[in-house]
Amino acid sequence: MRAFLLFPLLVGCTLGGTGRPPDGEDDDGPAIDPDACRQRMAVAPLAPRGYDFHDALPQATRNRWDGTSMPQPGDARYPGGRYRTLAPAPGGMAHPGCSTAGLGYAPAAIPGFTCAAREFPFPAGVAEDTSKPIVILVHGNSESPTGWMKFVHPDPGSLMFPADSTARDQLAELLPAKGYRTIAIDMRTDLVDDPRSPEGKDTGNTPKNTDHGWTVPLLQALVKQLAIAHPDRELSLVGFSLGATTVRDVLRRLWVENKDGRWDVNIFARVRDVVVASGANHGVVSFAKQCGVNLTMRGTVTCQMGQRNQYTATAFHRALNGPPMDSAGGEFGGWWETPCADGDYAFGVRGACGGHAVSYMSITMKDLENGTQQDEFVSEHASRLYPTECAVNQLDALTDFDTSGYFFNGLFRNHYGSVRSNAGLTRIVAALED
């Protein structure tokens, strides 16, 4: 197992403001009513002025950094905050995260995909059910595919919470047991090329955080090559934490490739489910501390996600979330957050989905009664997807944390609860089985 690295951005969870949705709606509602979703999307804006579904982030002019120099404001050579490319940049350097070197597992064999992914085996007596979608798991920051696997702490009695004494099956075990081919992208955060923080300062990237410019091209290549290799199969994607917005941005970029005539596959005609858990769809708790202060990927990723409690759409989110919905007061929800949920509308365009409807679910831990977030990084409102008629927004209870002691002795057990607690696991499996 790769050594754990400090997750990004924790500065405390009691910033001003409430994470509760302002419209009085409760999450954890029933399944989507397709007619209600279609009716809602029928009034969505077409080609809204000032909103463009093309990339908000620029492309990197070179893919690697030297690992020792601190980036400086305005230095276009620094690839952080920009989409890196898997093909070598003009300087001859490829995305440093597209590598299978040094893995502790045999990388998944996927035609055309040369980066790292881990495919989880079927248990004895279980064969792949080809009528089911291929499931792609997308981990969070400073992480690896081990986050989807069962784990038990070597000394559970030493932890400051009731911890598992035996390992519970996680998605890496549960999904193959149900016949799902299950593949986890590996973002190779161990290969991050940012400098470490100097002694006594927080200006570097010792935790090896990544931003969307690092993660999105890697996942985009995996999804595209799976779609090409299996033209008769649907895909379902589960993204956790940074993986949530990574999944959403990848689908946007692949759809744009088709819209612009650069690929002959409409990805939304091939996707069955999108499950995003503990995602910063409308801000993250540590934006104010990191954005514009830390110029490595540790800071650029917060700039891309925005401030959770005083959210204003970032450039990254404008292309992803689209124009604000009037019902949300223009503060959080955007019209583009659930593309093709109605089988028709995406990114300001009708007839965009190949007649195929995509199922959306968000999961996060509920906030405290006073509105203070319990999840270490996002509130229930930050994770929610809009329009609410087109997404099942589920809330885990305050007791539904990860009891395994995974990741720094369970330091972020509330955040991980959406994908590693029994409640979170039940929701995800049910969403895929529906």
Secondary structure in CASP SS format (residue, H / E / C, confidence):
PFRMAT SS
TARGET T0000
AUTHOR 0000-0000-0000
METHOD secondary structure of the structure
MODEL  1
M C 1.00
R C 1.00
A C 1.00
F C 1.00
L C 1.00
L C 1.00
F C 1.00
P C 1.00
L C 1.00
L C 1.00
V C 1.00
G C 1.00
C C 1.00
T C 1.00
L C 1.00
G C 1.00
G C 1.00
T C 1.00
G C 1.00
R C 1.00
P C 1.00
P C 1.00
D C 1.00
G C 1.00
E C 1.00
D C 1.00
D C 1.00
D C 1.00
G C 1.00
P C 1.00
A C 1.00
I C 1.00
D C 1.00
P H 1.00
D H 1.00
A H 1.00
C H 1.00
R H 1.00
Q H 1.00
R H 1.00
M H 1.00
A C 1.00
V C 1.00
A C 1.00
P C 1.00
L C 1.00
A C 1.00
P C 1.00
R C 1.00
G C 1.00
Y C 1.00
D C 1.00
F C 1.00
H C 1.00
D C 1.00
A C 1.00
L C 1.00
P C 1.00
Q E 1.00
A C 1.00
T C 1.00
R C 1.00
N C 1.00
R C 1.00
W C 1.00
D C 1.00
G C 1.00
T C 1.00
S C 1.00
M C 1.00
P C 1.00
Q C 1.00
P C 1.00
G C 1.00
D C 1.00
A C 1.00
R C 1.00
Y C 1.00
P C 1.00
G C 1.00
G C 1.00
R C 1.00
Y E 1.00
R C 1.00
T C 1.00
L C 1.00
A C 1.00
P C 1.00
A C 1.00
P C 1.00
G C 1.00
G C 1.00
M C 1.00
A C 1.00
H C 1.00
P C 1.00
G C 1.00
C C 1.00
S C 1.00
T C 1.00
A C 1.00
G C 1.00
L C 1.00
G C 1.00
Y C 1.00
A C 1.00
P C 1.00
A C 1.00
A C 1.00
I C 1.00
P C 1.00
G C 1.00
F C 1.00
T C 1.00
C C 1.00
A C 1.00
A E 1.00
R E 1.00
E E 1.00
F E 1.00
P C 1.00
F C 1.00
P C 1.00
A C 1.00
G C 1.00
V C 1.00
A C 1.00
E C 1.00
D C 1.00
T C 1.00
S C 1.00
K C 1.00
P C 1.00
I E 1.00
V E 1.00
I E 1.00
L E 1.00
V E 1.00
H C 1.00
G C 1.00
N C 1.00
S C 1.00
E C 1.00
S C 1.00
P H 1.00
T H 1.00
G H 1.00
W H 1.00
M C 1.00
K C 1.00
F C 1.00
V C 1.00
H C 1.00
P C 1.00
D C 1.00
P H 1.00
G H 1.00
S H 1.00
L C 1.00
M C 1.00
F C 1.00
P C 1.00
A C 1.00
D C 1.00
S C 1.00
T C 1.00
A C 1.00
R C 1.00
D C 1.00
Q C 1.00
L H 1.00
A H 1.00
E H 1.00
L H 1.00
L H 1.00
P H 1.00
A H 1.00
K C 1.00
G C 1.00
Y C 1.00
R C 1.00
T E 1.00
I E 1.00
A E 1.00
I E 1.00
D C 1.00
M C 1.00
R C 1.00
T H 1.00
D H 1.00
L H 1.00
V C 1.00
D C 1.00
D C 1.00
P C 1.00
R C 1.00
S C 1.00
P C 1.00
E C 1.00
G C 1.00
K C 1.00
D C 1.00
T C 1.00
G C 1.00
N C 1.00
T C 1.00
P C 1.00
K C 1.00
N C 1.00
T C 1.00
D C 1.00
H H 1.00
G H 1.00
W H 1.00
T H 1.00
V H 1.00
P H 1.00
L H 1.00
L H 1.00
Q H 1.00
A H 1.00
L H 1.00
V H 1.00
K H 1.00
Q H 1.00
L H 1.00
A H 1.00
I H 1.00
A H 1.00
H C 1.00
P C 1.00
D C 1.00
R C 1.00
E C 1.00
L E 1.00
S E 1.00
L E 1.00
V E 1.00
G E 1.00
F E 1.00
S C 1.00
L H 1.00
G H 1.00
A H 1.00
T H 1.00
T H 1.00
V H 1.00
R H 1.00
D H 1.00
V H 1.00
L H 1.00
R H 1.00
R H 1.00
L H 1.00
W H 1.00
V H 1.00
E H 1.00
N H 1.00
K H 1.00
D C 1.00
G C 1.00
R C 1.00
W C 1.00
D C 1.00
V C 1.00
N C 1.00
I H 1.00
F H 1.00
A H 1.00
R C 1.00
V E 1.00
R E 1.00
D E 1.00
V E 1.00
V E 1.00
V E 1.00
A E 1.00
S C 1.00
G C 1.00
A C 1.00
N C 1.00
H C 1.00
G C 1.00
V E 1.00
V C 1.00
S C 1.00
F H 1.00
A H 1.00
K H 1.00
Q H 1.00
C C 1.00
G C 1.00
V C 1.00
N C 1.00
L C 1.00
T C 1.00
M H 1.00
R H 1.00
G H 1.00
T H 1.00
V H 1.00
T H 1.00
C H 1.00
Q H 1.00
M H 1.00
G C 1.00
Q E 1.00
R C 1.00
N C 1.00
Q C 1.00
Y C 1.00
T C 1.00
A C 1.00
T C 1.00
A H 1.00
F H 1.00
H H 1.00
R H 1.00
A H 1.00
L H 1.00
N H 1.00
G C 1.00
P C 1.00
P E 1.00
M C 1.00
D H 1.00
S H 1.00
A H 1.00
G C 1.00
G C 1.00
E C 1.00
F C 1.00
G C 1.00
G E 1.00
W C 1.00
W C 1.00
E C 1.00
T C 1.00
P C 1.00
C C 1.00
A C 1.00
D C 1.00
G C 1.00
D C 1.00
Y C 1.00
A E 1.00
F C 1.00
G C 1.00
V E 1.00
R C 1.00
G C 1.00
A C 1.00
C C 1.00
G C 1.00
G C 1.00
H C 1.00
A C 1.00
V C 1.00
S E 1.00
Y E 1.00
M E 1.00
S E 1.00
I E 1.00
T E 1.00
M E 1.00
K C 1.00
D C 1.00
L C 1.00
E C 1.00
N C 1.00
G C 1.00
T C 1.00
Q C 1.00
Q C 1.00
D C 1.00
E C 1.00
F C 1.00
V C 1.00
S C 1.00
E H 1.00
H H 1.00
A H 1.00
S H 1.00
R C 1.00
L C 1.00
Y C 1.00
P C 1.00
T H 1.00
E H 1.00
C H 1.00
A C 1.00
V E 1.00
N E 1.00
Q E 1.00
L E 1.00
D E 1.00
A C 1.00
L C 1.00
T C 1.00
D C 1.00
F C 1.00
D C 1.00
T C 1.00
S C 1.00
G C 1.00
Y C 1.00
F C 1.00
F C 1.00
N C 1.00
G C 1.00
L C 1.00
F C 1.00
R H 1.00
N H 1.00
H H 1.00
Y H 1.00
G H 1.00
S H 1.00
V H 1.00
R H 1.00
S C 1.00
N H 1.00
A H 1.00
G H 1.00
L H 1.00
T H 1.00
R H 1.00
I H 1.00
V H 1.00
A H 1.00
A H 1.00
L H 1.00
E H 1.00
D C 1.00
END
